[in-house]
Amino acid sequence: MIPADECLRLLTSVSVGRIAYTKRALPAVEPVRFAVDGDEIVIRVETGSTLSVTIPDTIVAFQAEHLDDETRTGWTVNVVGSAHEVTDPGDIARLRGTGPPSWALARDDQLIRIAPGIVTGRELMVAAEFPPSFRTALATPGQT
C-alpha cells in the first residue's frame, strides 16, 4: 500500500483519470482531465454536461494510474470523497490558469473539487518481482 500523501504526489505526475459517480441510480465512469490542488483533486467540466449536473454535492470515486507496458510495473491510486463546485471567484481565476485543461469545446465550463475522504494506492509489478514469501503465498492459495 502507498501512503495517502505519496498517492497525492503520484497523481501530480499524470493528467487523466476516471471519475465514478451515480447516474440514474446506476454506476457510471467517465475519463476526466484533472489537477491536484493542495490535497484536493480538481476537474473541469462543460457547464450543463452530465458531470456538471450530477456530481456536485455528492460522493464520488476517482482513480488514476501510471502503467508501463514494457516493464509491467506502475501504480494505481483511488480516492473517494465529496465533490463540490468551485464557486470562489479567486479560486476559479487561479484554477483556470493553473488547473486542468478542458476537453470541452464549449466556452462555458465549471471547476469541480473533490475533497478526499479515503485515499488508497498500490504499486503494480510482475509476480517475479514480489518478495519470495509473497510468491509462495500466491502459488499456494488458502495457505499462510
Secondary structure, DSSP 4 states (H G I P E B T S, - for coil): ---HHHHHHHHTT--EEEEEEEETTEEEEEEEEEEEETTEEEEEEETTSHHHHHSTTEEEEEEEEEEETTTTEEEEEEEEEEEEE---HHHHHHHHHHSPPP---SS-EEEEEEEEEEEEEEEE--GGGS-HHHHHHHHSTT--
